[in-house]
Amino acid sequence: MSFLYILWNCLVQYRTNIGHFYLAKMLGFFFFLHQNLVCKNMRCGLLEYITLLQN
């Protein structure tokens, strides 16, 4: 949880579009991994990740 908190702080501190885009993709990737662990189904996690990227 503290690792995600550090990532969130970095996301808040970065004010450039490139920083926001990169960190958002990074958080999206960790979210994707988390969904795979919870669902234990690659399709479920992949669908969540694609949905996150489209928003």
C-alpha distance matrix in Angstrom:
0.0 3.8 5.4 5.3 6.3 8.8 10.0 10.6 12.5 14.4 15.3 16.6 18.5 20.1 23.2 25.1 25.4 24.8 21.5 20.4 21.7 20.2 16.6 17.0 18.2 15.5 12.8 15.4 15.6 12.0 12.5 15.8 14.5 12.1 15.3 17.4 15.5 15.6 19.2 20.4 22.7 22.9 24.9 22.4 19.5 22.1 23.5 20.2 19.8 23.4 23.1 20.2 22.4 25.4 24.0
3.8 0.0 3.8 5.4 4.8 6.2 8.6 9.6 10.4 12.4 14.1 15.1 16.4 18.3 21.6 23.7 24.5 23.9 20.3 19.7 21.5 19.8 16.2 17.3 18.8 15.8 13.7 16.9 17.0 13.7 14.9 18.2 16.9 15.1 18.4 20.4 18.7 19.2 22.7 23.7 25.9 25.8 27.8 25.5 22.4 24.7 26.2 22.9 22.0 25.5 25.4 22.1 23.9 27.0 25.5
5.4 3.8 0.0 3.8 5.3 5.1 6.3 8.6 9.9 10.7 12.4 14.4 15.4 16.6 20.1 21.7 22.3 21.2 17.8 17.5 18.8 16.7 13.3 14.8 15.8 12.5 10.9 14.3 14.0 10.8 12.8 15.8 14.4 13.4 16.9 18.5 17.2 18.3 21.5 22.3 24.2 23.6 25.7 23.8 20.4 22.3 24.2 21.1 19.7 23.1 23.4 20.2 21.5 24.9 23.8
5.3 5.4 3.8 0.0 3.8 5.4 4.9 6.1 8.6 9.7 10.3 12.3 14.1 15.2 18.3 20.0 20.2 19.5 16.2 15.2 16.5 15.0 11.3 12.0 13.5 10.8 8.3 11.5 12.1 9.1 10.2 13.6 13.1 11.7 14.8 17.0 16.2 16.8 19.8 21.1 22.7 22.0 23.7 21.5 18.2 20.1 21.5 18.2 16.9 20.3 20.2 16.9 18.5 21.7 20.3
6.3 4.8 5.3 3.8 0.0 3.8 5.4 5.0 6.2 8.6 9.7 10.5 12.3 14.3 17.3 19.5 20.3 20.1 16.6 15.5 17.7 16.5 12.7 13.6 15.9 13.4 11.0 14.4 15.5 12.7 13.5 17.1 16.8 15.2 18.1 20.6 19.7 19.9 23.0 24.6 26.2 25.6 27.1 24.8 21.6 23.5 24.5 21.0 20.0 23.1 22.7 19.2 20.8 23.7 21.9
8.8 6.2 5.1 5.4 3.8 0.0 3.8 5.4 5.1 6.3 8.6 9.9 10.5 12.3 15.7 17.8 19.0 18.3 14.6 14.5 16.7 15.0 11.5 13.4 15.4 12.6 11.2 15.0 15.6 13.3 14.9 18.2 17.7 16.9 20.0 22.1 21.4 22.2 25.1 26.3 27.8 26.8 28.5 26.6 23.1 24.6 26.0 22.7 21.1 24.1 24.1 20.4 21.4 24.5 23.0
10.0 8.6 6.3 4.9 5.4 3.8 0.0 3.8 5.4 5.0 6.2 8.7 9.8 10.6 13.9 15.4 16.1 15.2 11.7 11.3 13.1 11.4 7.8 9.7 11.6 9.0 7.7 11.5 12.3 10.5 12.2 15.3 15.4 15.0 17.8 19.9 19.8 20.7 23.3 24.5 25.5 24.2 25.7 23.9 20.4 21.5 22.9 19.7 17.7 20.6 20.7 17.1 17.8 21.0 19.6
10.6 9.6 8.6 6.1 5.0 5.4 3.8 0.0 3.8 5.3 4.9 6.2 8.6 10.0 12.7 14.8 15.4 15.5 12.1 10.7 13.1 12.5 8.7 9.5 12.4 10.8 8.6 12.0 13.8 12.2 12.8 16.2 16.9 16.0 18.3 21.0 21.0 21.3 23.8 25.5 26.4 25.3 26.4 24.2 21.0 22.1 22.9 19.5 18.0 20.6 20.1 16.3 17.4 20.2 18.2
12.5 10.4 9.9 8.6 6.2 5.1 5.4 3.8 0.0 3.8 5.4 5.1 6.1 8.6 11.5 14.2 15.7 15.9 12.2 11.6 14.7 14.0 10.6 12.2 15.1 13.4 11.9 15.4 17.1 15.5 16.5 19.8 20.3 19.5 22.0 24.6 24.4 24.8 27.4 29.1 30.1 28.9 30.1 28.0 24.7 25.8 26.6 23.3 21.6 24.1 23.6 19.8 20.6 23.2 21.2
14.4 12.4 10.7 9.7 8.6 6.3 5.0 5.3 3.8 0.0 3.8 5.4 5.0 6.0 9.6 11.6 13.2 12.8 9.0 9.2 12.1 10.9 7.9 10.5 13.1 11.3 10.9 14.4 15.7 14.8 16.3 19.2 19.8 19.7 22.2 24.4 24.6 25.5 27.9 29.2 29.9 28.3 29.5 27.9 24.4 24.9 26.1 23.0 20.8 23.0 23.0 19.2 19.3 22.2 20.6
15.3 14.1 12.4 10.3 9.7 8.6 6.2 4.9 5.4 3.8 0.0 3.8 5.5 5.4 8.1 9.9 10.7 10.9 7.5 6.3 9.4 9.2 6.1 7.6 10.8 10.1 9.3 12.3 14.3 14.0 14.8 17.7 18.9 18.8 20.8 23.3 23.9 24.5 26.5 28.2 28.5 26.9 27.6 25.9 22.6 22.9 23.6 20.5 18.4 20.3 20.0 16.2 16.3 18.8 17.0
16.6 15.1 14.4 12.3 10.5 9.9 8.7 6.2 5.1 5.4 3.8 0.0 3.8 5.6 7.3 10.4 11.8 13.0 9.8 8.5 12.1 12.6 9.8 10.8 14.3 13.9 12.6 15.5 17.8 17.2 17.7 20.8 22.1 21.6 23.5 26.2 26.7 26.9 29.0 31.0 31.4 30.0 30.5 28.6 25.4 26.0 26.3 23.1 21.3 23.1 22.3 18.5 18.9 21.0 18.7
18.5 16.4 15.4 14.1 12.3 10.5 9.8 8.6 6.1 5.0 5.5 3.8 0.0 3.8 6.1 9.3 11.8 12.5 9.2 9.4 13.0 13.0 10.8 12.8 15.9 15.1 14.7 17.8 19.7 19.2 20.2 23.2 24.2 24.0 26.2 28.6 29.0 29.6 31.8 33.5 34.0 32.3 33.1 31.4 28.1 28.4 29.1 26.0 23.9 25.6 25.2 21.4 21.3 23.6 21.5
20.1 18.3 16.6 15.2 14.3 12.3 10.6 10.0 8.6 6.0 5.4 5.6 3.8 0.0 3.8 5.8 8.3 8.8 5.6 6.4 9.9 10.0 8.7 10.9 13.7 13.4 13.7 16.4 18.2 18.5 19.7 22.1 23.4 23.8 25.7 28.0 28.8 29.6 31.5 33.0 33.1 31.1 31.7 30.4 27.0 26.9 27.6 24.8 22.3 23.7 23.6 19.9 19.2 21.4 19.8
23.2 21.6 20.1 18.3 17.3 15.7 13.9 12.7 11.5 9.6 8.1 7.3 6.1 3.8 0.0 3.8 6.6 8.6 6.8 6.9 10.4 11.6 11.1 12.4 15.3 15.9 16.1 18.3 20.5 21.1 21.9 24.2 26.0 26.3 27.8 30.2 31.4 31.9 33.6 35.3 35.1 33.1 33.3 31.9 28.8 28.4 28.7 26.0 23.7 24.5 24.1 20.6 19.7 21.3 19.5
25.1 23.7 21.7 20.0 19.5 17.8 15.4 14.8 14.2 11.6 9.9 10.4 9.3 5.8 3.8 0.0 3.8 5.4 5.2 6.3 8.6 10.0 10.7 12.1 14.3 15.3 16.4 18.0 20.0 21.2 22.2 24.0 25.9 26.7 28.1 30.2 31.7 32.5 33.8 35.3 34.9 32.5 32.6 31.6 28.5 27.6 28.1 25.8 23.0 23.5 23.5 20.2 18.6 20.2 18.9
25.4 24.5 22.3 20.2 20.3 19.0 16.1 15.4 15.7 13.2 10.7 11.8 11.8 8.3 6.6 3.8 0.0 3.8 5.4 5.1 6.0 8.5 9.9 10.3 12.1 14.0 15.1 16.0 18.2 20.0 20.6 22.0 24.3 25.3 26.3 28.3 30.2 30.9 31.9 33.4 32.6 30.1 29.9 29.1 26.2 24.9 25.2 23.2 20.4 20.4 20.5 17.4 15.4 16.8 15.7
24.8 23.9 21.2 19.5 20.1 18.3 15.2 15.5 15.9 12.8 10.9 13.0 12.5 8.8 8.6 5.4 3.8 0.0 3.8 5.5 5.1 6.0 8.5 9.7 10.6 12.1 14.1 15.1 16.5 18.5 19.7 20.7 22.7 24.2 25.4 27.0 28.8 30.1 31.0 32.2 31.4 28.6 28.8 28.3 25.1 23.8 24.6 22.8 19.6 19.8 20.5 17.5 15.2 17.1 16.8
21.5 20.3 17.8 16.2 16.6 14.6 11.7 12.1 12.2 9.0 7.5 9.8 9.2 5.6 6.8 5.2 5.4 3.8 0.0 3.8 5.5 5.2 6.0 8.3 9.9 10.4 12.0 13.8 15.3 16.5 17.9 19.6 21.2 22.3 23.9 25.7 27.1 28.3 29.7 30.9 30.5 28.0 28.5 27.7 24.4 23.6 24.5 22.3 19.3 20.2 20.7 17.3 15.7 18.0 17.3
20.4 19.7 17.5 15.2 15.5 14.5 11.3 10.7 11.6 9.2 6.3 8.5 9.4 6.4 6.9 6.3 5.1 5.5 3.8 0.0 3.8 5.6 5.3 5.8 8.5 9.8 10.3 11.8 14.0 15.3 16.0 17.8 19.9 20.6 21.9 24.0 25.6 26.3 27.6 29.1 28.7 26.4 26.6 25.4 22.3 21.6 22.1 19.6 17.0 17.8 17.8 14.3 13.0 15.2 13.9
21.7 21.5 18.8 16.5 17.7 16.7 13.1 13.1 14.7 12.1 9.4 12.1 13.0 9.9 10.4 8.6 6.0 5.1 5.5 3.8 0.0 3.8 5.6 5.2 6.2 8.6 10.0 10.3 12.3 14.4 15.1 16.1 18.5 19.8 20.6 22.4 24.5 25.4 26.2 27.6 26.7 24.1 24.1 23.4 20.3 19.1 19.7 17.7 14.7 15.0 15.6 12.4 10.4 12.6 12.2
20.2 19.8 16.7 15.0 16.5 15.0 11.4 12.5 14.0 10.9 9.2 12.6 13.0 10.0 11.6 10.0 8.5 6.0 5.2 5.6 3.8 0.0 3.8 5.5 5.2 6.2 8.7 9.7 10.6 12.6 14.2 15.1 16.8 18.5 19.8 21.2 23.0 24.4 25.5 26.4 25.8 23.1 23.7 23.2 19.8 18.7 20.0 18.1 14.8 15.7 16.9 13.7 11.8 14.7 14.8
16.6 16.2 13.3 11.3 12.7 11.5 7.8 8.7 10.6 7.9 6.1 9.8 10.8 8.7 11.1 10.7 9.9 8.5 6.0 5.3 5.6 3.8 0.0 3.8 5.3 4.8 6.0 8.3 9.6 10.6 12.0 13.9 15.3 16.3 18.1 19.8 21.1 22.3 23.8 25.0 24.9 22.6 23.4 22.3 18.9 18.5 19.7 17.3 14.3 16.0 16.7 13.1 12.2 15.4 14.8
17.0 17.3 14.8 12.0 13.6 13.4 9.7 9.5 12.2 10.5 7.6 10.8 12.8 10.9 12.4 12.1 10.3 9.7 8.3 5.8 5.2 5.5 3.8 0.0 3.8 5.4 5.1 6.0 8.6 10.0 10.3 12.0 14.2 15.0 16.1 18.2 19.9 20.7 21.8 23.3 22.9 20.7 21.0 19.7 16.5 16.1 16.8 14.2 11.5 13.0 13.2 9.5 8.9 11.9 11.1
18.2 18.8 15.8 13.5 15.9 15.4 11.6 12.4 15.1 13.1 10.8 14.3 15.9 13.7 15.3 14.3 12.1 10.6 9.9 8.5 6.2 5.2 5.3 3.8 0.0 3.8 5.5 4.8 6.2 8.8 9.6 10.2 12.4 14.1 14.9 16.4 18.5 19.7 20.5 21.6 20.8 18.2 18.6 18.0 14.6 13.7 14.9 13.0 9.6 10.9 12.2 9.1 7.6 11.2 11.6
15.5 15.8 12.5 10.8 13.4 12.6 9.0 10.8 13.4 11.3 10.1 13.9 15.1 13.4 15.9 15.3 14.0 12.1 10.4 9.8 8.6 6.2 4.8 5.4 3.8 0.0 3.8 5.3 5.1 6.5 8.6 9.7 10.8 12.5 14.3 15.5 16.9 18.6 19.9 20.7 20.5 18.2 19.3 18.5 14.9 14.6 16.4 14.2 11.1 13.3 14.7 11.5 10.9 14.6 14.8
12.8 13.7 10.9 8.3 11.0 11.2 7.7 8.6 11.9 10.9 9.3 12.6 14.7 13.7 16.1 16.4 15.1 14.1 12.0 10.3 10.0 8.7 6.0 5.1 5.5 3.8 0.0 3.8 5.4 5.2 6.1 8.5 9.9 10.4 12.2 14.2 15.3 16.3 17.9 19.3 19.4 17.6 18.6 17.1 13.6 14.1 15.4 12.5 10.1 13.0 13.5 10.0 10.6 14.1 13.6
15.4 16.9 14.3 11.5 14.4 15.0 11.5 12.0 15.4 14.4 12.3 15.5 17.8 16.4 18.3 18.0 16.0 15.1 13.8 11.8 10.3 9.7 8.3 6.0 4.8 5.3 3.8 0.0 3.8 5.5 4.9 6.0 8.7 9.7 10.3 12.3 14.3 15.1 16.0 17.4 16.9 14.9 15.4 14.1 10.7 10.6 11.8 9.2 6.4 9.2 10.0 6.8 7.4 11.0 11.1
15.6 17.0 14.0 12.1 15.5 15.6 12.3 13.8 17.1 15.7 14.3 17.8 19.7 18.2 20.5 20.0 18.2 16.5 15.3 14.0 12.3 10.6 9.6 8.6 6.2 5.1 5.4 3.8 0.0 3.8 5.3 4.9 6.3 8.6 9.8 10.7 12.6 14.3 15.2 15.8 15.5 13.1 14.4 13.7 10.0 9.9 12.2 10.3 7.2 10.2 12.0 9.7 9.8 13.5 14.3
12.0 13.7 10.8 9.1 12.7 13.3 10.5 12.2 15.5 14.8 14.0 17.2 19.2 18.5 21.1 21.2 20.0 18.5 16.5 15.3 14.4 12.6 10.6 10.0 8.8 6.5 5.2 5.5 3.8 0.0 3.8 5.3 5.0 6.1 8.6 9.8 10.6 12.3 14.1 14.8 15.3 13.7 15.5 14.2 10.5 11.7 13.9 11.4 9.4 12.9 14.1 11.6 12.6 16.2 16.4
12.5 14.9 12.8 10.2 13.5 14.9 12.2 12.8 16.5 16.3 14.8 17.7 20.2 19.7 21.9 22.2 20.6 19.7 17.9 16.0 15.1 14.2 12.0 10.3 9.6 8.6 6.1 4.9 5.3 3.8 0.0 3.8 5.4 5.0 6.1 8.6 9.9 10.4 11.9 13.5 13.8 12.6 13.7 11.7 8.3 10.0 11.4 8.4 7.3 11.0 11.4 9.1 11.1 14.3 14.1
15.8 18.2 15.8 13.6 17.1 18.2 15.3 16.2 19.8 19.2 17.7 20.8 23.2 22.1 24.2 24.0 22.0 20.7 19.6 17.8 16.1 15.1 13.9 12.0 10.2 9.7 8.5 6.0 4.9 5.3 3.8 0.0 3.8 5.4 5.2 6.3 8.8 10.0 10.5 11.5 11.0 9.2 10.4 9.1 5.4 6.6 8.8 6.8 5.2 9.0 10.4 9.0 10.5 13.6 14.4
14.5 16.9 14.4 13.1 16.8 17.7 15.4 16.9 20.3 19.8 18.9 22.1 24.2 23.4 26.0 25.9 24.3 22.7 21.2 19.9 18.5 16.8 15.3 14.2 12.4 10.8 9.9 8.7 6.3 5.0 5.4 3.8 0.0 3.8 5.5 5.1 6.4 8.8 10.0 10.0 10.6 9.2 11.6 10.6 7.1 8.9 11.7 10.2 9.0 12.5 14.1 12.8 14.2 17.4 18.2
12.1 15.1 13.4 11.7 15.2 16.9 15.0 16.0 19.5 19.7 18.8 21.6 24.0 23.8 26.3 26.7 25.3 24.2 22.3 20.6 19.8 18.5 16.3 15.0 14.1 12.5 10.4 9.7 8.6 6.1 5.0 5.4 3.8 0.0 3.8 5.4 5.2 6.2 8.5 9.6 11.0 10.8 12.9 10.8 7.8 10.7 12.6 10.3 10.2 14.0 14.7 13.2 15.4 18.3 18.5
15.3 18.4 16.9 14.8 18.1 20.0 17.8 18.3 22.0 22.2 20.8 23.5 26.2 25.7 27.8 28.1 26.3 25.4 23.9 21.9 20.6 19.8 18.1 16.1 14.9 14.3 12.2 10.3 9.8 8.6 6.1 5.2 5.5 3.8 0.0 3.8 5.4 5.1 5.8 7.8 8.3 8.5 9.8 7.2 4.7 8.3 9.5 7.5 8.5 12.0 12.4 11.8 14.3 16.7 17.1
17.4 20.4 18.5 17.0 20.6 22.1 19.9 21.0 24.6 24.4 23.3 26.2 28.6 28.0 30.2 30.2 28.3 27.0 25.7 24.0 22.4 21.2 19.8 18.2 16.4 15.5 14.2 12.3 10.7 9.8 8.6 6.3 5.1 5.4 3.8 0.0 3.8 5.5 5.3 5.2 5.7 5.7 8.2 6.9 4.7 7.8 10.1 9.4 9.9 13.0 14.3 14.2 16.1 18.6 19.6
15.5 18.7 17.2 16.2 19.7 21.4 19.8 21.0 24.4 24.6 23.9 26.7 29.0 28.8 31.4 31.7 30.2 28.8 27.1 25.6 24.5 23.0 21.1 19.9 18.5 16.9 15.3 14.3 12.6 10.6 9.9 8.8 6.4 5.2 5.4 3.8 0.0 3.8 5.7 5.1 7.8 8.8 11.7 10.1 8.3 11.6 13.7 12.5 13.2 16.5 17.5 17.0 19.1 21.7 22.3
15.6 19.2 18.3 16.8 19.9 22.2 20.7 21.3 24.8 25.5 24.5 26.9 29.6 29.6 31.9 32.5 30.9 30.1 28.3 26.3 25.4 24.4 22.3 20.7 19.7 18.6 16.3 15.1 14.3 12.3 10.4 10.0 8.8 6.2 5.1 5.5 3.8 0.0 3.8 5.6 8.2 10.2 12.0 9.5 8.6 12.3 13.5 11.9 13.5 16.8 16.9 16.7 19.4 21.6 21.8
19.2 22.7 21.5 19.8 23.0 25.1 23.3 23.8 27.4 27.9 26.5 29.0 31.8 31.5 33.6 33.8 31.9 31.0 29.7 27.6 26.2 25.5 23.8 21.8 20.5 19.9 17.9 16.0 15.2 14.1 11.9 10.5 10.0 8.5 5.8 5.3 5.7 3.8 0.0 3.8 5.1 7.8 9.0 6.5 7.0 10.6 11.3 10.7 12.8 15.5 15.7 16.3 18.9 20.7 21.3
20.4 23.7 22.3 21.1 24.6 26.3 24.5 25.5 29.1 29.2 28.2 31.0 33.5 33.0 35.3 35.3 33.4 32.2 30.9 29.1 27.6 26.4 25.0 23.3 21.6 20.7 19.3 17.4 15.8 14.8 13.5 11.5 10.0 9.6 7.8 5.2 5.1 5.6 3.8 0.0 3.8 6.7 9.1 8.1 8.3 11.3 13.0 13.0 14.4 17.0 18.0 18.5 20.6 22.7 23.7
22.7 25.9 24.2 22.7 26.2 27.8 25.5 26.4 30.1 29.9 28.5 31.4 34.0 33.1 35.1 34.9 32.6 31.4 30.5 28.7 26.7 25.8 24.9 22.9 20.8 20.5 19.4 16.9 15.5 15.3 13.8 11.0 10.6 11.0 8.3 5.7 7.8 8.2 5.1 3.8 0.0 3.8 5.5 5.5 6.6 8.7 10.2 11.2 12.7 14.6 15.9 17.1 18.9 20.5 22.0
22.9 25.8 23.6 22.0 25.6 26.8 24.2 25.3 28.9 28.3 26.9 30.0 32.3 31.1 33.1 32.5 30.1 28.6 28.0 26.4 24.1 23.1 22.6 20.7 18.2 18.2 17.6 14.9 13.1 13.7 12.6 9.2 9.2 10.8 8.5 5.7 8.8 10.2 7.8 6.7 3.8 0.0 3.8 5.5 5.3 6.0 8.5 10.0 10.5 12.1 14.1 15.3 16.4 18.3 20.2
24.9 27.8 25.7 23.7 27.1 28.5 25.7 26.4 30.1 29.5 27.6 30.5 33.1 31.7 33.3 32.6 29.9 28.8 28.5 26.6 24.1 23.7 23.4 21.0 18.6 19.3 18.6 15.4 14.4 15.5 13.7 10.4 11.6 12.9 9.8 8.2 11.7 12.0 9.0 9.1 5.5 3.8 0.0 3.8 5.5 5.0 6.0 8.6 9.8 10.4 12.1 14.0 15.2 16.4 18.5
22.4 25.5 23.8 21.5 24.8 26.6 23.9 24.2 28.0 27.9 25.9 28.6 31.4 30.4 31.9 31.6 29.1 28.3 27.7 25.4 23.4 23.2 22.3 19.7 18.0 18.5 17.1 14.1 13.7 14.2 11.7 9.1 10.6 10.8 7.2 6.9 10.1 9.5 6.5 8.1 5.5 5.5 3.8 0.0 3.8 5.5 5.3 6.4 8.8 10.1 10.7 12.4 14.5 15.7 17.0
19.5 22.4 20.4 18.2 21.6 23.1 20.4 21.0 24.7 24.4 22.6 25.4 28.1 27.0 28.8 28.5 26.2 25.1 24.4 22.3 20.3 19.8 18.9 16.5 14.6 14.9 13.6 10.7 10.0 10.5 8.3 5.4 7.1 7.8 4.7 4.7 8.3 8.6 7.0 8.3 6.6 5.3 5.5 3.8 0.0 3.8 5.4 5.1 6.2 8.7 9.9 10.5 12.4 14.4 15.7
22.1 24.7 22.3 20.1 23.5 24.6 21.5 22.1 25.8 24.9 22.9 26.0 28.4 26.9 28.4 27.6 24.9 23.8 23.6 21.6 19.1 18.7 18.5 16.1 13.7 14.6 14.1 10.6 9.9 11.7 10.0 6.6 8.9 10.7 8.3 7.8 11.6 12.3 10.6 11.3 8.7 6.0 5.0 5.5 3.8 0.0 3.8 5.4 5.0 6.1 8.5 9.7 10.6 12.4 14.5
23.5 26.2 24.2 21.5 24.5 26.0 22.9 22.9 26.6 26.1 23.6 26.3 29.1 27.6 28.7 28.1 25.2 24.6 24.5 22.1 19.7 20.0 19.7 16.8 14.9 16.4 15.4 11.8 12.2 13.9 11.4 8.8 11.7 12.6 9.5 10.1 13.7 13.5 11.3 13.0 10.2 8.5 6.0 5.3 5.4 3.8 0.0 3.8 5.4 5.2 6.1 8.5 10.0 10.7 12.6
20.2 22.9 21.1 18.2 21.0 22.7 19.7 19.5 23.3 23.0 20.5 23.1 26.0 24.8 26.0 25.8 23.2 22.8 22.3 19.6 17.7 18.1 17.3 14.2 13.0 14.2 12.5 9.2 10.3 11.4 8.4 6.8 10.2 10.3 7.5 9.4 12.5 11.9 10.7 13.0 11.2 10.0 8.6 6.4 5.1 5.4 3.8 0.0 3.8 5.6 5.1 6.1 8.7 10.0 10.9
19.8 22.0 19.7 16.9 20.0 21.1 17.7 18.0 21.6 20.8 18.4 21.3 23.9 22.3 23.7 23.0 20.4 19.6 19.3 17.0 14.7 14.8 14.3 11.5 9.6 11.1 10.1 6.4 7.2 9.4 7.3 5.2 9.0 10.2 8.5 9.9 13.2 13.5 12.8 14.4 12.7 10.5 9.8 8.8 6.2 5.0 5.4 3.8 0.0 3.8 5.4 5.0 6.3 8.7 10.2
23.4 25.5 23.1 20.3 23.1 24.1 20.6 20.6 24.1 23.0 20.3 23.1 25.6 23.7 24.5 23.5 20.4 19.8 20.2 17.8 15.0 15.7 16.0 13.0 10.9 13.3 13.0 9.2 10.2 12.9 11.0 9.0 12.5 14.0 12.0 13.0 16.5 16.8 15.5 17.0 14.6 12.1 10.4 10.1 8.7 6.1 5.2 5.6 3.8 0.0 3.8 5.4 5.1 6.3 8.9
23.1 25.4 23.4 20.2 22.7 24.1 20.7 20.1 23.6 23.0 20.0 22.3 25.2 23.6 24.1 23.5 20.5 20.5 20.7 17.8 15.6 16.9 16.7 13.2 12.2 14.7 13.5 10.0 12.0 14.1 11.4 10.4 14.1 14.7 12.4 14.3 17.5 16.9 15.7 18.0 15.9 14.1 12.1 10.7 9.9 8.5 6.1 5.1 5.4 3.8 0.0 3.8 5.5 5.2 6.5
20.2 22.1 20.2 16.9 19.2 20.4 17.1 16.3 19.8 19.2 16.2 18.5 21.4 19.9 20.6 20.2 17.4 17.5 17.3 14.3 12.4 13.7 13.1 9.5 9.1 11.5 10.0 6.8 9.7 11.6 9.1 9.0 12.8 13.2 11.8 14.2 17.0 16.7 16.3 18.5 17.1 15.3 14.0 12.4 10.5 9.7 8.5 6.1 5.0 5.4 3.8 0.0 3.8 5.5 5.4
22.4 23.9 21.5 18.5 20.8 21.4 17.8 17.4 20.6 19.3 16.3 18.9 21.3 19.2 19.7 18.6 15.4 15.2 15.7 13.0 10.4 11.8 12.2 8.9 7.6 10.9 10.6 7.4 9.8 12.6 11.1 10.5 14.2 15.4 14.3 16.1 19.1 19.4 18.9 20.6 18.9 16.4 15.2 14.5 12.4 10.6 10.0 8.7 6.3 5.1 5.5 3.8 0.0 3.8 5.6
25.4 27.0 24.9 21.7 23.7 24.5 21.0 20.2 23.2 22.2 18.8 21.0 23.6 21.4 21.3 20.2 16.8 17.1 18.0 15.2 12.6 14.7 15.4 11.9 11.2 14.6 14.1 11.0 13.5 16.2 14.3 13.6 17.4 18.3 16.7 18.6 21.7 21.6 20.7 22.7 20.5 18.3 16.4 15.7 14.4 12.4 10.7 10.0 8.7 6.3 5.2 5.5 3.8 0.0 3.8
24.0 25.5 23.8 20.3 21.9 23.0 19.6 18.2 21.2 20.6 17.0 18.7 21.5 19.8 19.5 18.9 15.7 16.8 17.3 13.9 12.2 14.8 14.8 11.1 11.6 14.8 13.6 11.1 14.3 16.4 14.1 14.4 18.2 18.5 17.1 19.6 22.3 21.8 21.3 23.7 22.0 20.2 18.5 17.0 15.7 14.5 12.6 10.9 10.2 8.9 6.5 5.4 5.6 3.8 0.0
